[in-house]
Each structure stands twice: as C-alpha cells, then as structure tokens.
Amino acid sequence: MQAILSFAYSFHKAPIAYYSCNVLLDDYTSIVVFYDTITTTADMWGQYSVTVFYNLVFNWVDIFYELISLYRSWEEREWTMIGKFIA
C-alpha cells in the first residue's frame, strides 16, 4: 500500500517537476550556447554578441551594484551572502 501511495504522490507531482526541470533545461541550453559562442572566433559571434552588448548596456548598473555588494560581503566575511551574490 505504501508503494502505491508513493507512486501516486510522484504521479501527482509530475507536472510541477516537469515545469521546474524545463526551466533548468532552458538555463543549461543558454550556458551551452554561450560556451559555444565564446570558443569560436569573433567573426562567428553574430547576433549573440549584439544580445550580450545590449544586456551589458542596459544592465550595467545592476551588475555594478551586485559587484559592490559582493565586495562588501567579502570584507564583512558574510559567506552566505557571498555565495548568493556570486550565483
């Protein structure tokens, strides 16, 4: 009976697991595309370089704020926040 309940519970949670893993798959795909792009020559970067450029232009303030927060956490030895800011 416990095995049937365990299977039913996993079957019940299957859609949540699927959508959670689907987001992870999208993130992994983005990482692979980024790695493939930077390992080629610059003339092959194409549209991806434009996307990175726009992201840096419009998000430089957020990136700078995260770097300052990371540095302050490092000085104060807040190891949990350091991990959070690196992530």
C-alpha positions, -999 to +999 in steps of 0.1 A: +000+000+000+029+024+008+044+018-027+011+026-043+008+058-023+044+068-031+038+062-068+005+082-067+023+111-049+051+111-075+025+110-103+006+139-087+038+160-085+050+151-121+037+184-137+055+205-111+087+186-116+084+188-154+080+226-154+108+231-128+132+209-148+121+226-181+134+260-167+166+242-158+169+229-193+165+264-207+192+277-185+215+248-194+209+255-231+218+291-226+251+282-209+259+258-237+252+284-264+273+309-246+302+285-243+300+275-279+299+312-289+329+323-269+350+293-281+346+303-318+363+332-335+349+367-330+336+369-366+313+340-359+296+356-328+269+373-349+236+381-332+247+367-299+273+395-295+246+420-301+224+404-274+253+404-249+261+441-258+225+452-252+224+433-219+256+449-207+244+484-218+210+482-201+221+462-170+254+477-162+240+495-131+226+462-117+259+444-124+279+472-107+256+471-077+260+433-074+298+437-076+298+463-048+275+442-027+298+412-033+329+432-022+312+444+009+301+409+018+337+398+013+350+424+036+325+415+063+330+378+058+293+371+052+299+338+035+262+331+027+257+365+010+290+359-010+275+327-024+242+345-031+259+374-050+282+350-070+251+330-080 
